[in-house]
């Protein structure tokens, strides 16, 4: 599988980030506090959300208020575009918010082209 694009919105340090044309092997470097660990946590969060449920994945990270970017009120949004070996492009979108103290999925979409 080849990840082609990763978009992150309101997830910890990433208010609006887009990584495109990701190589199969990438070296992530940066200063302390720049988001390296958060970038890897995005993938763990997606895995846990799909394998268990979103509420458990959020709780494991200290709750919604610990995940949402500071001073933001909109949902957390994650979009991954990937391609299987020689296959079609797939897009997975997940938007998570908190309503009345509960974690809710606002939007979840899986598309193939």
Backbone as ProteinMPNN parsed JSONL, in Angstrom:
{"seq_chain_A": "XXXXXXXXXXXXXXXXXXXXXXXXXXXXXXXXXXXXXXXXXXXXXXXXXXXXXXXXXXXXXXXXXXXXXXXXXXXXXXXXXXXXXXXXXXXXXXXXXXXXXXXXXXXXXXXXX", "coords_chain_A": {"N_chain_A": [[0.853, -1.175, 0.0], [0.502, 2.22, -0.769], [0.701, 5.329, 0.621], [-0.625, 8.273, -0.498], [-1.522, 10.864, 0.074], [-1.92, 12.753, 3.048], [-4.076, 14.37, 5.144], [-4.519, 16.521, 7.842], [-6.51, 17.89, 10.308], [-7.028, 20.06, 12.943], [-5.895, 18.363, 14.869], [-4.198, 17.958, 17.639], [-1.1, 19.474, 17.417], [-1.419, 20.01, 14.736], [-3.159, 22.136, 12.925], [-4.025, 22.6, 10.339], [-2.858, 20.662, 8.131], [-1.118, 19.245, 5.365], [0.238, 16.534, 3.801], [1.858, 15.483, 0.989], [2.488, 13.236, -1.748], [3.946, 11.084, -0.51], [6.815, 9.198, 0.157], [7.683, 5.659, -0.005], [9.495, 5.072, 1.955], [10.259, 7.132, 4.536], [12.021, 9.63, 6.299], [11.594, 11.199, 9.278], [12.307, 14.23, 10.621], [12.939, 16.819, 13.009], [12.612, 19.636, 15.231], [12.24, 19.403, 18.844], [8.897, 19.123, 19.92], [7.744, 19.73, 17.498], [5.93, 18.121, 16.209], [6.462, 15.519, 15.35], [5.999, 13.066, 16.783], [3.249, 13.319, 17.051], [2.447, 13.118, 14.396], [2.951, 10.378, 13.864], [1.192, 9.371, 15.744], [-1.271, 9.95, 14.616], [-1.671, 7.894, 12.753], [-1.801, 5.696, 14.509], [-4.069, 6.43, 15.937], [-6.05, 6.311, 13.92], [-5.944, 3.559, 13.317], [-6.716, 2.396, 15.813], [-9.256, 3.527, 16.05], [-10.623, 2.281, 13.97], [-10.241, -0.458, 14.543], [-11.268, -0.765, 17.126], [-13.117, 1.43, 18.552], [-14.003, 4.876, 17.995], [-14.44, 6.424, 20.315], [-13.018, 5.027, 22.302], [-10.414, 5.255, 21.306], [-10.046, 8.019, 21.483], [-10.363, 8.395, 24.265], [-8.144, 6.971, 25.21], [-6.172, 8.75, 24.671], [-6.48, 10.748, 26.474], [-8.849, 12.156, 26.26], [-11.163, 14.239, 24.36], [-10.593, 16.991, 24.53], [-7.862, 17.003, 24.891], [-6.951, 16.227, 22.451], [-7.87, 17.947, 20.415], [-6.803, 20.755, 18.53], [-5.407, 23.584, 20.15], [-7.536, 26.27, 21.123], [-9.39, 25.736, 19.142], [-12.584, 24.878, 17.818], [-13.931, 23.34, 16.028], [-14.484, 20.139, 14.349], [-12.178, 17.341, 14.599], [-10.336, 16.402, 11.823], [-9.39, 13.874, 9.593], [-7.844, 12.743, 6.692], [-6.96, 10.267, 4.474], [-5.36, 9.357, 1.574], [-4.813, 6.628, -0.412], [-3.192, 3.94, -2.199], [-3.493, 0.657, -3.298], [-1.105, -1.817, -4.347], [-0.623, -1.09, -7.604], [-3.321, -0.612, -7.805], [-6.645, 0.863, -7.492], [-7.238, 4.277, -6.487], [-7.884, 5.022, -3.155], [-9.843, 6.766, -0.769], [-10.035, 7.715, 2.544], [-11.966, 9.252, 4.929], [-12.321, 10.822, 8.073], [-14.148, 12.44, 10.509], [-14.255, 13.758, 13.68], [-15.931, 14.774, 16.597], [-16.931, 16.514, 19.619], [-19.864, 16.314, 21.401], [-22.071, 17.461, 23.755], [-20.414, 16.424, 25.764], [-19.786, 13.919, 24.78], [-18.018, 11.795, 22.545], [-18.349, 11.928, 19.091], [-18.833, 10.652, 15.788], [-18.707, 12.682, 13.132], [-18.475, 12.491, 10.418], [-17.766, 9.905, 8.171], [-16.161, 8.43, 5.567], [-15.503, 6.264, 2.877], [-14.009, 6.048, -0.154], [-13.588, 4.857, -3.486], [-11.687, 5.137, -6.491]], "CA_chain_A": [[0.0, 0.0, 0.0], [1.239, 3.481, -0.871], [-0.061, 6.504, 1.042], [-0.327, 9.372, -1.422], [-1.792, 12.15, 0.717], [-2.448, 12.741, 4.407], [-4.54, 15.689, 5.583], [-4.801, 16.522, 9.275], [-7.141, 19.153, 10.705], [-7.366, 20.237, 14.36], [-5.394, 17.246, 15.681], [-3.074, 18.432, 18.436], [-0.345, 20.588, 16.827], [-1.75, 20.205, 13.324], [-4.443, 22.807, 12.689], [-4.38, 22.356, 8.942], [-1.62, 20.173, 7.513], [-1.289, 18.338, 4.227], [1.469, 15.905, 3.332], [1.552, 14.893, -0.321], [3.517, 12.458, -2.436], [4.759, 10.462, 0.528], [7.579, 8.059, -0.349], [7.491, 4.429, 0.762], [10.369, 5.198, 3.111], [10.434, 8.55, 4.861], [12.705, 9.94, 7.545], [10.946, 12.372, 9.865], [13.206, 14.944, 11.527], [12.449, 18.133, 13.398], [12.886, 20.056, 16.604], [11.302, 18.93, 19.857], [7.628, 19.836, 19.92], [7.332, 20.135, 16.146], [4.833, 17.286, 15.724], [6.891, 14.207, 14.829], [5.25, 12.025, 17.487], [1.841, 13.505, 16.703], [2.253, 12.563, 13.057], [2.833, 8.924, 13.999], [-0.014, 9.08, 16.519], [-2.422, 10.005, 13.702], [-1.859, 6.547, 12.212], [-2.262, 4.855, 15.614], [-5.448, 6.824, 16.222], [-6.901, 5.738, 12.875], [-5.979, 2.106, 13.505], [-7.529, 2.094, 16.988], [-10.64, 3.92, 15.758], [-11.206, 1.26, 13.101], [-10.187, -1.774, 15.181], [-12.129, -0.757, 18.309], [-14.068, 2.501, 18.241], [-13.429, 6.219, 18.104], [-14.483, 6.888, 21.703], [-11.911, 4.392, 23.02], [-9.17, 5.857, 20.807], [-9.976, 9.368, 22.065], [-10.154, 8.242, 25.708], [-6.769, 6.516, 25.413], [-5.299, 9.917, 24.516], [-6.802, 11.736, 27.496], [-10.109, 12.838, 25.988], [-11.242, 15.082, 23.173], [-9.94, 18.288, 24.762], [-6.419, 16.797, 24.76], [-6.639, 15.965, 21.043], [-8.203, 19.058, 19.515], [-5.837, 21.86, 18.537], [-5.766, 24.641, 21.106], [-8.378, 27.379, 20.657], [-10.227, 25.314, 18.015], [-13.861, 24.317, 18.255], [-14.465, 22.464, 14.994], [-14.128, 18.726, 14.5], [-10.894, 16.813, 14.148], [-10.529, 15.787, 10.511], [-8.261, 13.122, 9.049], [-8.099, 12.193, 5.359], [-5.833, 9.505, 3.94], [-5.529, 8.841, 0.213], [-3.825, 5.565, -0.585], [-3.368, 3.07, -3.359], [-2.922, -0.682, -3.214], [-0.141, -2.045, -5.428], [-1.218, -1.044, -8.935], [-4.777, -0.569, -7.712], [-7.378, 2.124, -7.515], [-7.021, 5.225, -5.406], [-8.907, 4.99, -2.118], [-9.821, 7.911, 0.14], [-10.749, 7.495, 3.798], [-12.138, 10.5, 5.689], [-12.917, 10.676, 9.39], [-14.312, 13.681, 11.279], [-14.66, 13.43, 15.039], [-16.215, 15.963, 17.397], [-17.506, 16.252, 20.932], [-21.177, 16.937, 21.588], [-22.616, 17.186, 25.082], [-19.474, 15.606, 26.511], [-19.596, 12.601, 24.156], [-17.298, 11.775, 21.273], [-19.217, 11.479, 18.0], [-18.29, 10.673, 14.432], [-19.497, 13.58, 12.281], [-18.417, 12.051, 9.021], [-16.844, 8.817, 7.856], [-16.372, 8.117, 4.149], [-14.483, 5.5, 2.167], [-14.299, 6.13, -1.592], [-12.621, 4.276, -4.422], [-11.749, 5.667, -7.854]], "C_chain_A": [[0.898, 1.238, 0.0], [0.327, 4.624, -0.434], [0.355, 7.652, 0.141], [-0.509, 10.734, -0.773], [-2.334, 11.912, 2.118], [-2.824, 14.172, 4.761], [-4.974, 15.577, 7.035], [-5.36, 17.888, 9.643], [-7.509, 19.097, 12.188], [-6.949, 19.069, 15.246], [-4.101, 17.691, 16.352], [-2.363, 19.61, 17.772], [-0.779, 20.946, 15.411], [-3.131, 20.835, 13.156], [-4.935, 22.552, 11.283], [-3.1, 21.961, 8.205], [-1.951, 19.211, 6.385], [0.084, 17.843, 3.803], [1.121, 15.187, 2.044], [2.773, 14.173, -0.874], [4.497, 11.869, -1.411], [5.511, 9.262, -0.048], [7.32, 6.816, 0.502], [8.368, 4.411, 2.008], [10.61, 6.682, 3.347], [11.155, 8.666, 6.198], [12.103, 11.241, 8.054], [11.914, 12.992, 10.867], [12.594, 16.303, 11.853], [12.783, 18.412, 14.845], [11.879, 19.426, 17.563], [10.036, 19.774, 19.802], [7.128, 20.244, 18.555], [6.25, 19.245, 15.543], [5.218, 15.926, 15.176], [6.084, 13.08, 15.464], [3.771, 12.119, 17.158], [1.541, 12.943, 15.327], [2.092, 11.046, 13.121], [1.576, 8.54, 14.769], [-1.27, 9.148, 15.658], [-2.711, 8.608, 13.16], [-2.331, 5.575, 13.291], [-3.717, 5.143, 15.944], [-6.408, 6.225, 15.192], [-7.037, 4.231, 13.049], [-6.887, 1.73, 14.669], [-8.995, 2.434, 16.754], [-11.339, 2.862, 14.923], [-11.262, -0.103, 13.781], [-11.117, -1.862, 16.39], [-13.271, 0.21, 18.046], [-13.417, 3.843, 18.541], [-13.386, 6.687, 19.551], [-13.331, 6.3, 22.513], [-10.574, 4.993, 22.594], [-8.974, 7.256, 21.385], [-9.669, 9.275, 23.559], [-8.714, 7.837, 26.016], [-5.783, 7.683, 25.33], [-5.677, 11.052, 25.467], [-8.073, 12.516, 27.264], [-10.012, 13.81, 24.825], [-10.494, 16.399, 23.348], [-8.413, 18.186, 24.685], [-6.001, 16.609, 23.303], [-6.846, 17.165, 20.139], [-7.14, 20.151, 19.639], [-6.317, 22.961, 19.473], [-6.54, 25.755, 20.413], [-9.198, 27.022, 19.423], [-11.509, 24.706, 18.554], [-14.465, 23.363, 17.233], [-14.045, 21.029, 15.212], [-12.672, 18.455, 14.117], [-11.161, 16.128, 12.819], [-9.259, 15.115, 10.023], [-8.669, 12.544, 7.704], [-6.828, 11.519, 4.871], [-6.206, 9.034, 2.546], [-4.417, 7.83, -0.01], [-4.186, 4.686, -1.77], [-2.737, 1.712, -3.046], [-1.969, -0.852, -4.386], [-0.845, -2.106, -6.775], [-2.725, -0.916, -8.948], [-5.364, 0.818, -7.796], [-6.998, 2.998, -6.322], [-8.192, 5.126, -4.435], [-8.731, 6.217, -1.231], [-10.642, 7.564, 1.368], [-10.765, 8.812, 4.555], [-12.808, 10.186, 7.014], [-12.966, 12.047, 10.048], [-14.913, 13.313, 12.619], [-14.865, 14.725, 15.812], [-16.704, 15.527, 18.778], [-18.814, 17.016, 21.035], [-21.735, 16.498, 22.93], [-21.731, 16.227, 25.871], [-19.212, 14.221, 25.941], [-18.869, 12.745, 22.828], [-18.23, 11.206, 20.21], [-18.46, 11.55, 16.674], [-19.21, 11.549, 13.6], [-19.575, 13.078, 10.862], [-17.395, 10.929, 8.903], [-17.162, 8.353, 6.443], [-15.192, 7.293, 3.645], [-14.881, 5.489, 0.702], [-13.189, 5.453, -2.374], [-12.796, 4.936, -5.768], [-11.186, 4.646, -8.797]], "O_chain_A": [[1.92, 1.283, 0.686], [-0.71, 4.86, -1.055], [1.539, 7.969, 0.028], [0.261, 11.657, -1.037], [-3.111, 10.985, 2.345], [-1.992, 15.077, 4.689], [-5.701, 14.657, 7.411], [-4.762, 18.918, 9.331], [-8.217, 18.19, 12.626], [-7.586, 18.811, 16.267], [-3.051, 17.786, 15.715], [-2.98, 20.658, 17.583], [-0.533, 22.057, 14.943], [-4.148, 20.146, 13.237], [-6.123, 22.316, 11.062], [-2.359, 22.815, 7.72], [-2.929, 18.466, 6.443], [0.975, 18.631, 3.487], [0.196, 14.375, 2.008], [3.915, 14.463, -0.519], [5.7, 12.126, -1.451], [4.9, 8.399, -0.678], [6.794, 6.921, 1.61], [8.009, 3.792, 3.01], [11.1, 7.394, 2.47], [10.915, 7.879, 7.115], [12.1, 12.254, 7.355], [12.295, 12.351, 11.846], [11.828, 16.858, 11.065], [13.19, 17.518, 15.587], [10.81, 18.975, 17.153], [10.1, 20.994, 19.655], [6.182, 21.025, 18.453], [5.705, 19.566, 14.486], [4.378, 15.241, 14.59], [5.543, 12.23, 14.757], [3.108, 11.093, 17.003], [0.483, 12.349, 15.118], [1.188, 10.493, 12.495], [0.962, 7.511, 14.489], [-2.246, 8.459, 15.953], [-3.866, 8.187, 13.113], [-3.173, 4.718, 13.021], [-4.502, 4.23, 16.198], [-7.458, 5.694, 15.554], [-8.138, 3.691, 12.938], [-7.735, 0.848, 14.535], [-9.881, 1.711, 17.21], [-12.516, 2.574, 15.14], [-12.238, -0.832, 13.611], [-11.692, -2.919, 16.651], [-14.263, -0.137, 17.405], [-12.412, 3.924, 19.247], [-12.398, 7.287, 19.975], [-12.729, 7.002, 23.325], [-9.699, 5.215, 23.431], [-7.856, 7.632, 21.737], [-8.808, 9.999, 24.061], [-8.132, 8.318, 26.989], [-4.678, 7.6, 25.865], [-5.241, 12.189, 25.284], [-8.355, 13.458, 28.005], [-8.922, 14.155, 24.369], [-9.837, 16.87, 22.42], [-7.743, 19.189, 24.438], [-4.836, 16.806, 22.959], [-6.08, 17.377, 19.199], [-6.646, 20.426, 20.732], [-7.516, 23.226, 19.563], [-6.244, 26.132, 19.28], [-9.661, 27.92, 18.719], [-11.516, 24.092, 19.621], [-15.418, 22.649, 17.546], [-13.322, 20.731, 16.163], [-12.036, 19.237, 13.411], [-12.112, 15.356, 12.699], [-8.183, 15.713, 10.037], [-9.725, 11.923, 7.589], [-5.755, 12.123, 4.855], [-7.238, 8.393, 2.353], [-3.237, 8.128, 0.178], [-5.312, 4.69, -2.265], [-1.596, 1.633, -2.59], [-2.037, -0.076, -5.339], [-1.575, -3.055, -7.058], [-3.351, -1.091, -9.993], [-4.692, 1.797, -8.12], [-6.508, 2.518, -5.3], [-9.352, 5.145, -4.846], [-7.609, 6.653, -0.974], [-11.802, 7.167, 1.258], [-9.719, 9.415, 4.796], [-13.743, 9.387, 7.077], [-11.95, 12.737, 10.137], [-15.944, 12.645, 12.692], [-14.072, 15.659, 15.697], [-16.865, 14.339, 19.058], [-18.863, 18.221, 20.784], [-21.857, 15.303, 23.204], [-22.224, 15.332, 26.557], [-18.494, 13.429, 26.55], [-19.086, 13.702, 22.086], [-18.825, 10.145, 20.394], [-17.579, 12.387, 16.476], [-20.37, 11.199, 13.382], [-20.595, 13.216, 10.188], [-16.303, 11.002, 9.465], [-18.283, 7.935, 6.152], [-14.036, 7.588, 3.947], [-15.948, 4.99, 0.344], [-12.021, 5.471, -1.986], [-13.916, 5.266, -6.159], [-11.138, 4.881, -10.004]]}, "name": "protein", "num_of_chains": 1, "seq": "XXXXXXXXXXXXXXXXXXXXXXXXXXXXXXXXXXXXXXXXXXXXXXXXXXXXXXXXXXXXXXXXXXXXXXXXXXXXXXXXXXXXXXXXXXXXXXXXXXXXXXXXXXXXXXXXX"}
